[in-house]
Amino acid sequence: MYKKLFSAKKIGSMEVPNRIVMTAMGNHIANEDGTVSEADIAFYGARAKGGVGLVITECACVDFATGKGNLRQMSVDDDKYIPGLKQLADEVHKYGSCIAVQIYHPGRQGIAEMNGVESMKSASQTECQCVHQPTHEMTTDEIKEMAGFFISGAKRLKEAGVDAVELHGAHGYLIGQFLSPYTNLRTDEYGGNFENRMRFLDEIIDGIRKECGDDYPIIVRYSVDEHMDYAGHPECGLHLQDGVEIAKHLEAKGVDALDVSAGIYETMNVAWEPVGFDQGWKMEGPQAVKKAVQIPVIGASVIREPQYAEQVLEEEKCDFIGSARTFFADPDWAVKAREGREKEIRKCISCLYCMETLMAADLSPVPMGCAINFQGCRESQYNDDTLKKDGNGRTVAVIGAGPAGMEAARVLAMRGFNPVVFEKQEQAGGQIVLASKPPKKEKTGWLVEYQKHQLEKLGVEVRLNTAPTMEELKALEPYAVFVSQGSKPI
């Protein structure tokens, strides 16, 4: 089953055991000094254990002092980070997976006050229309220094035993700011024509080759199309034909793989899509790049189902299936697909709770999380292996078979309790049933499908069309009663 999806393929000297890539995603769980945390090791280890072939970490800072995106982010700008990175690599390798660390600087999309500067470095003095931070055009000396930060960061990754480095040139961050004519308005050797706009990235690649050798895999993630039509400026930025030219250029430079994405902060919806975007909607980008180059192409496009992933590979639209949220929602996605347990996959519903909590994490007591996977980012505290199995068959009544009630029943059953679920409606799902009915909201219903299958698998009794009386509840002699009678509109 899924022969293509579970076939091995090389990226340079690195052999990836399958075509499944967890692409980079911020998680706000690193230590405050930029070192790898126990939570990081548990988080990425869970995805490797779950069968992901290549795990790519969140973007790590090459300049932690003035180039953070948030206050809990991994860094590679000092040798003190090497031991933690080695621990992380060892954890991922334990399960037979490969690991790459993505490195970056936010440039104009960073927050000046957070980074202790008056203005953020950028290719040009152009303000991001999303974060609205002051910026300044980098001097030649600043550019050379920054390239050195990327190069030394990659060297530390190799020393730590990380299999590959990914340079983050997508989504409007600093490297991308040099690549795009929308953000690069320079008139010197780093701006203007195509060759000049590529120069900053070229110098980083050349430096990494010199320091790390020709056999250390370099992956470049970039936006093949910035989709500025979504921001009302269709004439601006990078378009698909530009992205294809970038791909050809990077292949000629000796890059080992291309991780093809789209968008910048001003067109954020095409990078971190809300529920209305269909599975595979932007595969034309990776497909166009694959037709133009011989090196492997990682394609991300709201891919959620293994059947669709296999189809994309068979149609040769890309070489590797990339996603971040897919594996945030279910770290065991790959194992379940390989074993033919598709109904057990907890598919990401594109609700963007992860992005909501990540963007607010520095100012909120609520940690980053996943709306449908409570364990996400909390693997070091909550995991199935350490879950108490103390139910001893005791009965627990659960009133309401919406998402909260069904999740309660699922975990209670895993702990060895005997949950009995009461639902006054004729079907389970609660308000999610209604929420999934509008056009383009169908993915929301995936949660109900998953939960219903879980309860069936665990043998949980669900009594539909039943609103229990107090006498009926007492008759069960329940150890506890969970009241999950529905949320209220905000």
C-alpha positions in Angstrom: 0.0 0.0 0.0 1.3 3.5 -0.9 4.3 2.1 -2.7 5.6 5.4 -3.8 5.0 7.2 -0.5 7.1 4.6 1.4 10.0 4.3 -1.0 13.4 5.7 -0.1 15.0 8.6 -2.0 18.3 10.5 -1.6 18.7 14.2 -1.0 22.4 14.6 -1.9 24.3 12.2 0.4 21.3 11.8 2.8 19.0 8.8 2.2 15.5 9.5 3.4 13.6 6.3 4.2 10.3 7.5 2.7 8.8 10.4 0.9 7.2 12.0 3.9 8.7 15.3 5.2 7.6 17.3 8.2 8.3 20.8 7.0 9.3 23.5 9.4 6.8 25.0 11.9 7.4 27.3 14.9 6.3 25.8 18.2 7.5 28.2 20.9 8.9 25.4 23.1 12.7 26.0 23.0 14.4 27.3 26.1 14.5 31.1 26.5 18.2 31.2 25.8 17.7 29.5 22.4 18.9 26.0 23.5 17.0 22.9 22.5 14.5 22.0 25.3 13.3 18.6 26.5 10.0 19.6 25.0 11.7 20.0 21.6 13.3 16.6 21.8 10.0 15.0 22.7 8.1 16.9 20.0 10.4 16.1 17.1 11.1 12.6 18.5 7.4 11.8 18.4 7.2 12.7 14.7 10.2 10.5 13.9 8.7 7.6 16.0 5.5 8.2 14.0 7.3 7.4 10.7 8.1 10.8 9.2 11.1 10.2 6.9 12.7 13.7 7.2 12.0 15.9 10.1 12.7 19.6 9.5 12.7 21.7 12.7 11.3 25.1 13.2 13.4 28.0 11.9 16.4 28.5 14.1 18.0 31.9 14.5 21.4 32.7 13.0 21.5 35.9 15.0 19.7 35.2 18.3 20.2 38.7 19.7 18.6 40.7 16.9 16.9 38.0 14.7 14.3 36.2 16.7 10.7 35.7 15.6 9.6 34.9 19.2 11.0 34.5 22.7 11.2 30.7 22.6 13.0 29.8 19.5 16.0 27.6 18.7 19.3 29.2 17.8 22.5 28.1 16.0 24.6 31.3 16.5 27.0 30.0 19.2 28.8 26.7 20.0 26.9 26.4 23.2 23.9 25.2 21.1 25.7 22.2 19.7 25.1 19.8 22.6 21.3 20.3 22.5 21.2 20.0 18.8 23.1 16.8 19.0 20.6 15.4 21.5 17.8 16.3 19.2 19.5 14.7 16.2 20.2 11.5 18.2 16.5 11.3 19.3 15.3 11.6 15.7 18.0 9.1 14.4 16.9 6.6 17.1 13.7 5.9 15.0 15.5 5.7 11.7 14.5 9.1 10.5 16.6 12.0 9.1 16.7 15.5 10.5 17.4 18.9 9.0 17.4 22.2 10.9 16.0 25.2 9.1 18.0 28.5 9.7 16.8 32.0 9.1 16.6 35.7 10.0 13.1 37.3 10.0 14.3 40.6 8.5 11.5 43.1 8.0 8.9 40.6 9.4 10.5 40.6 12.8 9.5 42.7 15.8 12.1 45.4 16.5 11.3 45.8 20.3 11.6 42.1 20.9 15.0 42.1 19.2 16.2 45.2 21.0 16.8 47.2 17.9 15.4 50.5 16.5 14.8 48.9 13.1 14.9 45.5 11.6 17.5 44.6 8.9 16.2 44.1 5.4 17.2 44.1 1.8 15.6 47.6 1.5 13.8 50.0 3.8 10.4 48.6 3.1 7.8 48.1 5.8 5.9 44.9 6.1 2.2 45.6 5.8 1.4 42.9 8.3 3.7 43.6 11.3 4.4 47.3 10.5 7.9 47.5 12.0 10.7 50.0 11.2 13.3 48.6 8.8 16.6 49.7 7.4 18.5 48.8 4.2 21.4 46.6 5.2 24.9 47.9 4.4 27.3 45.7 2.4 29.2 45.0 5.7 25.9 43.9 7.4 25.2 41.6 4.4 28.6 40.0 4.6 28.3 39.6 8.3 24.8 38.1 8.0 26.0 35.6 5.4 28.7 34.6 7.8 26.1 33.9 10.5 24.2 31.5 8.2 27.5 29.8 7.2 28.7 29.3 10.8 25.3 28.1 11.8 25.3 25.4 9.2 28.8 24.4 10.3 27.5 23.9 13.9 24.6 21.8 12.6 27.0 19.5 10.8 29.2 19.2 13.9 26.0 18.3 15.9 25.3 15.4 13.6 22.3 17.1 11.9 21.8 15.4 8.5 21.2 18.6 6.5 20.6 22.3 6.7 17.6 24.1 5.2 18.0 27.8 4.3 14.7 29.6 4.8 14.1 31.8 1.8 10.3 31.5 1.8 7.4 33.4 3.3 9.0 36.8 3.1 11.9 36.3 5.6 15.3 37.9 5.1 16.7 35.7 2.3 13.3 36.0 0.5 13.5 39.7 0.9 16.6 39.8 -1.2 15.1 37.4 -3.8 11.9 39.4 -4.4 11.6 42.6 -6.4 8.8 43.6 -4.1 11.1 43.9 -1.1 14.5 44.4 -2.8 14.7 47.9 -4.2 18.5 48.1 -4.0 20.7 49.6 -6.7 24.0 48.0 -5.8 25.4 44.5 -6.5 22.7 43.0 -4.2 19.7 44.4 -6.0 18.1 45.1 -9.4 18.5 42.2 -11.8 18.0 38.5 -11.1 21.7 37.8 -10.6 22.1 40.5 -8.1 19.0 39.5 -6.1 20.3 36.0 -5.9 23.8 37.1 -4.7 23.1 37.1 -0.9 21.8 33.5 -1.0 24.6 32.5 -3.4 27.2 33.7 -1.0 25.6 31.8 1.8 25.6 28.6 -0.3 29.2 29.0 -1.4 30.3 29.6 2.2 28.5 26.5 3.5 30.1 24.4 0.8 33.5 25.7 1.7 33.0 25.1 5.5 30.9 21.9 5.4 32.1 20.2 2.2 30.3 19.3 -1.1 28.6 16.2 0.5 26.7 18.1 3.3 23.1 18.4 2.0 21.7 21.9 1.5 18.0 22.3 1.1 16.5 25.7 0.2 12.9 26.6 1.0 11.5 29.4 -1.0 8.3 30.9 -2.2 7.9 29.9 -5.9 5.0 32.5 -6.1 4.3 35.3 -3.6 0.7 35.5 -4.8 0.7 39.3 -4.4 -2.7 39.3 -6.2 -4.1 38.3 -2.7 -2.8 41.6 -1.4 -4.1 43.7 -4.3 -0.8 44.0 -6.0 -0.8 41.4 -8.8 2.1 43.1 -10.6 4.4 42.9 -7.6 6.7 40.2 -6.2 7.7 36.8 -7.4 5.5 35.0 -9.9 5.6 31.3 -10.8 7.9 31.9 -13.8 10.3 33.7 -11.5 10.2 30.9 -9.0 11.1 28.4 -11.8 14.1 30.5 -12.7 15.2 30.6 -9.1 15.0 26.8 -9.0 17.2 26.4 -12.1 19.7 28.8 -10.6 19.9 27.0 -7.3 20.3 23.6 -9.0 23.2 25.1 -10.9 24.7 26.3 -7.6 24.7 22.7 -6.3 21.8 22.9 -3.9 20.6 19.3 -3.1 16.8 19.8 -2.9 14.2 22.5 -3.1 11.4 22.9 -0.6 8.7 24.7 -2.6 6.2 26.9 -0.8 4.4 30.2 -1.5 3.5 33.6 -0.1 4.9 36.2 2.4 3.3 37.8 5.5 1.2 40.1 3.3 -0.3 37.1 1.6 -0.2 34.8 4.6 -3.2 32.8 3.7 -1.3 31.1 0.8 1.5 30.0 3.2 -0.6 28.9 6.2 -3.9 28.2 4.6 -7.3 28.4 6.5 -10.0 25.8 6.0 -11.2 27.2 2.7 -8.2 26.1 0.7 -8.6 22.7 -1.0 -6.1 19.9 -0.7 -3.4 20.3 -3.3 -4.6 23.7 -4.5 -1.0 25.0 -5.1 0.7 21.9 -6.4 1.3 23.7 -9.7 4.3 25.4 -8.0 6.2 22.2 -7.1 5.1 20.6 -10.3 6.5 23.4 -12.4 9.7 23.3 -10.5 10.0 19.5 -10.8 9.7 19.8 -14.6 12.5 22.3 -14.7 15.1 20.6 -12.4 16.6 17.2 -11.7 17.2 17.6 -8.0 14.5 16.5 -5.5 11.5 18.7 -4.9 9.5 18.8 -1.6 5.9 20.0 -2.3 3.6 21.4 0.4 -0.1 22.1 -0.5 -2.5 21.3 2.4 -1.9 17.6 1.9 -3.8 15.6 4.5 -4.7 12.2 3.2 -2.3 9.4 2.3 -4.3 8.5 -0.8 -3.9 12.0 -2.2 -0.2 12.1 -1.2 0.4 8.8 -3.2 -1.5 10.3 -6.2 0.7 13.4 -6.2 3.8 11.3 -6.2 2.5 9.0 -8.9 1.7 12.0 -11.1 5.3 13.3 -10.5 4.2 16.6 -9.2 7.0 16.5 -6.6 9.4 14.0 -5.0 8.6 14.4 -1.4 5.3 15.2 0.4 5.7 18.1 2.8 3.5 19.3 5.5 3.8 20.7 9.0 0.3 20.8 10.4 -0.5 17.3 9.2 2.0 15.9 11.6 1.3 18.4 14.4 -2.3 17.1 14.4 -1.2 13.4 14.2 2.5 12.5 14.8 1.6 8.9 13.9 0.2 9.8 10.4 2.9 7.9 8.6 2.7 4.7 10.6 -1.1 4.6 10.3 -0.9 5.2 6.6 1.7 2.4 6.1 -0.4 0.0 8.2 -3.6 0.8 6.3 -5.2 2.4 9.3 -6.4 5.5 7.5 -9.6 5.9 9.6 -7.4 6.3 12.6 -5.6 9.3 11.3 -6.5 12.5 13.0 -6.4 14.8 10.0 -5.6 18.5 10.4 -8.8 20.5 9.8 -6.9 23.8 8.9 -8.5 25.7 11.7 -5.3 27.7 12.4 -5.5 27.4 16.1 -1.8 26.5 16.0 -1.0 29.8 14.3 -3.3 31.8 16.5 -1.6 30.5 19.7 1.9 30.8 18.2 1.4 34.4 17.2 0.1 35.2 20.7 2.4 33.0 22.7 4.8 35.7 23.8 2.0 37.7 25.3 -0.3 35.0 26.5 -0.3 32.4 29.2 -1.8 29.9 26.7 0.9 27.9 25.1 1.0 27.1 21.4 -1.2 24.1 20.7 -3.4 22.1 18.3 -7.2 22.3 18.6 -7.6 18.6 18.0 -4.4 17.2 19.5 -3.9 18.3 23.1 -0.6 16.5 23.3 0.9 18.7 20.5 3.9 20.6 22.1 3.2 18.7 25.4 4.7 15.4 24.5 7.2 15.5 27.3 4.2 15.8 29.8 1.5 13.8 28.1 2.1 10.8 25.9 0.3 7.5 25.4 3.1 5.4 26.9 2.9 7.2 30.3 -0.9 7.6 30.4 -2.2 6.2 33.6 -4.0 2.9 33.1 -6.0 3.1 36.3 -9.6 2.9 35.2 -10.1 -0.7 36.4 -13.3 -1.0 34.4 -15.1 1.6 36.4 -18.0 3.3 34.7 -17.9 7.0 33.9 -20.9 8.8 32.4 -20.2 11.4 29.7 -23.1 13.7 28.9 -22.8 15.0 25.3 -21.2 13.5 22.2 -19.7 16.6 20.7 -15.9 16.8 20.2 -15.3 17.4 23.9 -17.4 14.5 25.1 -16.0 12.1 22.6 -12.4 13.1 23.4 -13.1 12.6 27.1 -14.6 9.2 26.4 -11.6 8.3 24.2 -9.0 9.1 26.8 -11.1 7.5 29.6 -11.3 4.3 27.6 -7.6 4.3 27.0 -7.1 4.6 30.7 -9.2 1.5 31.3 -12.5 3.2 32.4 -15.8 2.2 31.0 -17.3 5.4 29.6 -21.0 5.5 28.7 -21.8 8.5 26.4 -25.2 10.1 26.3 -26.3 12.3 23.3 -29.7 13.8 23.0 -29.4 14.2 19.2 -29.7 11.4 16.7 -26.0 11.7 15.8 -22.7 12.4 17.4 -20.6 15.5 16.7 -22.5 18.3 18.3 -22.1 21.7 16.8 -19.2 20.4 14.6 -21.9 18.7 12.4 -23.3 22.1 11.6 -20.0 23.8 11.4 -18.9 21.4 8.6 -21.9 22.2 6.4 -21.0 25.5 4.8 -19.0 25.4 1.5 -15.3 24.8 2.0 -15.8 23.8 5.7 -16.0 20.1 5.0 -12.6 19.4 6.6 -14.1 20.4 10.0 -16.1 17.2 9.8 -13.0 15.1 9.7 -12.7 15.5 13.4 -16.1 13.9 14.0 -15.2 11.0 11.7 -12.0 10.4 13.5 -13.6 10.5 17.0 -16.5 8.3 16.1 -14.1 5.7 14.7 -11.9 5.9 17.8 -14.9 5.2 20.1 -16.0 2.3 17.9 -12.5 0.8 18.0 -12.3 1.2 21.8 -15.7 -0.3 22.3 -17.3 2.8 23.9 -21.1 2.7 24.3 -22.8 5.7 22.8 -26.5 6.1 23.6 -28.0 8.4 20.9 -31.4 10.2 21.2 -30.9 10.0 25.0 -30.9 12.8 27.5 -30.4 10.9 30.8 -32.4 11.6 33.9 -30.7 11.8 37.3 -32.2 8.4 38.1 -30.7 6.9 34.9 -27.3 8.3 35.8 -27.5 7.0 39.4 -28.4 3.5 38.0 -25.0 3.3 36.4 -23.3 3.9 39.7 -20.7 6.0 37.9 -17.3 6.7 39.3 -17.6 10.2 37.8 -19.8 12.2 35.5 -18.4 14.4 32.7 -20.7 17.2 31.5 -20.0 18.1 27.9 -23.2 19.7 26.9 -21.9 22.1 24.3 -20.0 25.3 23.9 -21.5 28.8 23.8 -21.1 31.3 21.0 -18.2 33.7 21.6 
